Amino acid sequence: MDRAQVRELLSRVAAGVTDVDTAVKALVAEPFQDLGFARLDTHRALRTGDPEVVYAEGKTAEQTVELLAALREAHPGRPAIATRLAGKAADAVREAFADAAIDHVARAAAIGPLPDPVGTVCVIAAGTSDAAVAAEAAFVTRAFGAGVTRIDDVGVAGIHRLLAVADTIDAADCLIVVAGMEGALPSVVGGLTGVPLVAVPTSVGYGTSYGGLAALLAMLNSCAPGVVVTNIDNGFGAGVFAARVARRAQTPDAPADHTAGAATDLGA
């Protein structure tokens, strides 16, 4: 159940179509679905405005498909999303769902129509080696209801490339800045604009980058104010955060949930 469903239920009670006892029964229903191997949080959208997402890594292909099917049934107005899909799981999802949108670079899938985009998030990647994390961030941002603009390969080694797209950056409601190596790009971007910014360190880099630790520490120690940081390679977390910022920026008085409507445009 999500907020749109609760609103519809209460409207039916007010109109006399649904009796109070039936409504109470629906509202106090079990807030999770026990699938045996997992307890699916079916009330997360009611609490936060966004449904649970399947983290497919470590799960079998069959478990991933079952979880997506259950999410789709529980939240028909929102796409069911899986992240960190391996090859076999991606194949199983494509076979199970005719309307699956799968991005193999992002290693993510969405089942069902996407919400109409509200607001704009600009995903900025330092280099093409950061593509997988940037793609995950962009995929999740769009699936969570915000529009997405991509700017790729504008790392600080060629700062003129970033300055050339300053207007695009400044027009966004929220920024996701993805970088590995020394992780300097978010500080530079944060010094050029006051747009809310979430930085994502990646595990890209030579030995002393320590699997993204150097970039993480650089971003945490940024001298540019207003830079917040996710965990290493956490494009998913950045996408959720940025989508919520963009949605609220454009509809500050609207409810947190967003129902589906737009055609799927996340890839084939």
C-alpha positions as CSV (number, residue, x, y, z in Angstrom):
1,M,0.0,0.0,0.0
2,D,1.2,3.5,-0.7
3,R,-0.2,7.0,-0.1
4,A,-2.1,7.2,-3.3
5,Q,-3.9,4.0,-2.4
6,V,-4.7,5.2,1.1
7,R,-6.0,8.5,-0.3
8,E,-8.3,6.6,-2.8
9,L,-9.5,4.3,0.0
10,L,-10.4,7.2,2.3
11,S,-12.2,9.0,-0.6
12,R,-14.3,5.8,-1.2
13,V,-15.2,5.8,2.5
14,A,-16.2,9.5,2.3
15,A,-18.3,8.8,-0.7
16,G,-20.0,5.9,1.0
17,V,-18.7,3.4,-1.5
18,T,-16.6,1.5,1.1
19,D,-17.7,0.9,4.6
20,V,-15.5,1.8,7.6
21,D,-14.8,-1.7,8.7
22,T,-13.5,-2.7,5.3
23,A,-11.2,0.3,5.2
24,V,-9.9,-0.4,8.7
25,K,-9.1,-4.0,7.7
26,A,-7.2,-2.7,4.6
27,L,-5.2,-0.2,6.7
28,V,-4.1,-2.6,9.4
29,A,-3.2,-5.4,7.0
30,E,0.2,-7.0,7.4
31,P,2.8,-4.4,6.5
32,F,5.1,-6.9,4.9
33,Q,4.7,-10.0,2.6
34,D,6.5,-13.1,3.8
35,L,7.9,-14.9,0.7
36,G,9.9,-17.5,2.7
37,F,13.3,-16.3,1.7
38,A,12.5,-12.6,2.2
39,R,10.0,-10.3,4.0
40,L,9.0,-7.8,1.4
41,D,8.2,-4.3,3.0
42,T,4.9,-3.5,1.3
43,H,4.3,-0.4,3.4
44,R,7.6,1.4,2.7
45,A,5.9,3.6,0.1
46,L,3.3,4.5,2.7
47,R,6.0,5.6,5.1
48,T,8.5,7.2,2.7
49,G,6.7,7.8,-0.5
50,D,8.8,5.3,-2.4
51,P,8.6,1.5,-2.6
52,E,11.3,-1.0,-1.6
53,V,13.9,-1.8,-4.3
54,V,15.4,-5.3,-5.0
55,Y,19.1,-5.4,-4.4
56,A,19.8,-8.4,-6.7
57,E,23.4,-9.1,-5.8
58,G,23.6,-12.3,-3.7
59,K,20.1,-13.4,-4.7
60,T,19.2,-16.1,-7.2
61,A,17.6,-15.2,-10.5
62,E,14.4,-16.8,-9.3
63,Q,14.3,-14.9,-6.1
64,T,14.9,-11.6,-7.9
65,V,12.0,-12.4,-10.3
66,E,9.7,-13.3,-7.5
67,L,10.5,-10.2,-5.5
68,L,9.9,-8.0,-8.6
69,A,6.5,-9.7,-9.3
70,A,5.4,-9.1,-5.7
71,L,6.5,-5.5,-5.7
72,R,4.6,-4.9,-9.0
73,E,1.5,-6.4,-7.5
74,A,1.8,-4.4,-4.3
75,H,2.5,-1.1,-6.0
76,P,0.8,-1.1,-9.4
77,G,1.3,2.7,-9.7
78,R,5.0,2.5,-9.5
79,P,7.7,0.5,-11.4
80,A,9.3,-2.4,-9.6
81,I,13.1,-1.8,-9.6
82,A,16.1,-4.1,-9.2
83,T,19.7,-3.0,-8.9
84,R,23.0,-4.9,-9.3
85,L,21.7,-7.4,-11.7
86,A,24.1,-10.1,-12.9
87,G,23.9,-11.6,-16.3
88,K,21.6,-14.6,-15.5
89,A,19.3,-12.5,-13.3
90,A,19.0,-9.9,-16.1
91,D,18.1,-12.7,-18.6
92,A,15.5,-14.1,-16.2
93,V,13.9,-10.7,-15.6
94,R,13.7,-10.1,-19.3
95,E,12.1,-13.4,-19.9
96,A,9.6,-13.0,-17.0
97,F,8.4,-9.5,-17.8
98,A,7.5,-8.3,-21.2
99,D,7.7,-4.7,-20.2
100,A,11.1,-4.9,-18.5
101,A,13.4,-1.9,-19.1
102,I,17.0,-3.2,-18.5
103,D,20.1,-1.1,-18.5
104,H,23.1,-3.4,-18.7
105,V,25.6,-0.6,-18.0
106,A,23.6,0.4,-14.8
107,R,22.9,-3.3,-14.0
108,A,19.4,-2.3,-13.2
109,A,15.8,-3.1,-14.3
110,A,12.4,-1.4,-14.0
111,I,9.2,-3.3,-14.4
112,G,6.1,-1.2,-15.4
113,P,5.6,2.4,-16.6
114,L,7.6,5.1,-15.0
115,P,6.3,8.1,-13.1
116,D,5.9,11.3,-15.0
117,P,9.2,13.2,-14.5
118,V,9.1,16.0,-11.9
119,G,12.1,18.3,-11.7
120,T,15.5,17.6,-13.2
121,V,18.6,15.9,-11.9
122,C,21.9,16.3,-13.7
123,V,24.3,13.4,-13.4
124,I,27.9,14.4,-13.9
125,A,30.6,11.8,-14.4
126,A,34.3,12.6,-14.2
127,G,35.3,9.9,-16.7
128,T,34.0,7.0,-18.9
129,S,35.4,4.6,-16.3
130,D,32.8,5.9,-13.9
131,A,30.0,5.0,-16.4
132,A,28.5,2.1,-14.5
133,V,27.9,4.0,-11.3
134,A,26.7,7.1,-13.1
135,A,24.3,5.0,-15.1
136,E,22.9,3.4,-12.0
137,A,22.4,6.8,-10.5
138,A,20.6,8.1,-13.6
139,F,18.5,5.0,-13.9
140,V,17.3,5.1,-10.3
141,T,16.7,8.9,-10.5
142,R,14.4,8.5,-13.5
143,A,12.6,5.4,-12.0
144,F,12.0,7.4,-8.8
145,G,10.2,10.1,-10.7
146,A,12.6,12.9,-11.7
147,G,13.9,13.8,-15.2
148,V,17.6,13.2,-15.9
149,T,20.3,15.0,-17.8
150,R,23.7,13.3,-18.3
151,I,27.1,15.0,-18.6
152,D,29.9,12.6,-19.0
153,D,33.7,12.8,-19.1
154,V,34.2,16.2,-17.6
155,G,36.9,15.4,-15.0
156,V,39.3,18.0,-13.5
157,A,42.2,17.0,-15.8
158,G,40.4,18.9,-18.5
159,I,38.5,21.5,-16.5
160,H,37.5,23.5,-19.6
161,R,35.1,20.6,-20.5
162,L,33.1,21.3,-17.2
163,L,33.1,25.0,-17.7
164,A,31.5,24.6,-21.1
165,V,28.4,23.0,-19.6
166,A,28.0,25.4,-16.6
167,D,24.6,26.6,-17.7
168,T,23.2,23.0,-17.9
169,I,24.5,22.3,-14.4
170,D,23.0,25.5,-12.9
171,A,19.6,24.7,-14.4
172,A,19.1,21.4,-12.6
173,D,17.2,21.0,-9.3
174,C,19.8,18.6,-7.9
175,L,23.2,17.3,-9.0
176,I,24.9,13.9,-8.7
177,V,28.6,14.1,-9.2
178,V,30.4,10.8,-9.8
179,A,34.2,10.5,-9.6
180,G,37.0,8.1,-8.8
181,M,40.8,8.7,-8.7
182,E,41.3,11.6,-6.3
183,G,37.6,12.5,-6.2
184,A,38.1,16.3,-6.8
185,L,35.2,16.9,-9.2
186,P,32.4,17.4,-6.6
187,S,34.5,20.2,-4.9
188,V,35.0,22.0,-8.2
189,V,31.3,21.7,-9.1
190,G,30.3,22.8,-5.6
191,G,32.4,25.9,-6.1
192,L,30.7,26.8,-9.4
193,T,27.0,26.4,-8.4
194,G,24.7,26.4,-5.4
195,V,22.5,23.6,-6.7
196,P,22.1,20.8,-4.1
197,L,24.8,18.3,-4.8
198,V,25.4,14.6,-3.8
199,A,28.8,13.2,-4.5
200,V,29.5,9.6,-5.4
201,P,33.0,8.2,-5.0
202,T,33.8,5.3,-7.3
203,S,36.3,2.5,-6.9
204,V,38.1,3.6,-10.1
205,G,41.8,4.4,-9.7
206,Y,45.3,3.1,-9.3
207,G,46.7,1.3,-6.2
208,T,46.7,4.1,-3.6
209,S,43.1,5.0,-4.4
210,Y,42.4,2.0,-2.2
211,G,39.2,0.9,-4.1
212,G,37.6,4.4,-3.8
213,L,38.7,5.3,-0.3
214,A,40.8,8.2,-1.5
215,A,37.9,9.6,-3.4
216,L,35.5,9.1,-0.5
217,L,37.8,10.9,1.9
218,A,38.4,13.7,-0.5
219,M,34.7,14.3,-1.0
220,L,34.0,14.1,2.8
221,N,36.7,16.7,3.3
222,S,35.5,19.0,0.5
223,C,36.0,22.7,1.2
224,A,33.0,23.5,-1.0
225,P,29.9,23.9,1.2
226,G,26.8,21.9,0.6
227,V,28.4,18.7,-0.7
228,V,26.9,15.5,0.7
229,V,28.5,12.1,0.0
230,T,27.2,8.6,-0.5
231,N,29.2,5.4,0.0
232,I,31.6,4.1,-2.6
233,D,29.9,3.1,-5.9
234,N,26.5,3.9,-4.4
235,G,24.8,5.3,-7.4
236,F,21.5,3.9,-6.1
237,G,21.5,5.9,-2.9
238,A,22.5,9.1,-4.8
239,G,19.7,8.5,-7.3
240,V,17.0,8.2,-4.6
241,F,18.3,11.3,-2.8
242,A,18.5,13.4,-5.9
243,A,15.0,12.4,-7.2
244,R,13.4,13.3,-3.9
245,V,15.2,16.7,-3.9
246,A,14.1,17.4,-7.4
247,R,10.5,16.3,-6.8
248,R,10.1,18.5,-3.7
249,A,11.8,21.4,-5.4
250,Q,9.2,21.4,-8.1
251,T,6.2,20.4,-6.0
252,P,7.0,21.5,-2.4
253,D,3.3,21.2,-1.3
254,A,2.5,18.0,-3.0
255,P,2.3,14.5,-1.4
256,A,5.5,12.5,-1.6
257,D,4.2,9.7,-3.8
258,H,4.1,9.9,-7.6
259,T,1.9,7.6,-9.7
260,A,2.9,6.1,-13.0
261,G,2.0,7.6,-16.3
262,A,5.0,8.1,-18.7
263,A,6.2,5.6,-21.1
264,T,9.3,3.6,-20.2
265,D,12.5,5.3,-21.4
266,L,15.2,3.6,-19.4
267,G,16.6,1.4,-22.2
268,A,15.9,-1.9,-23.9
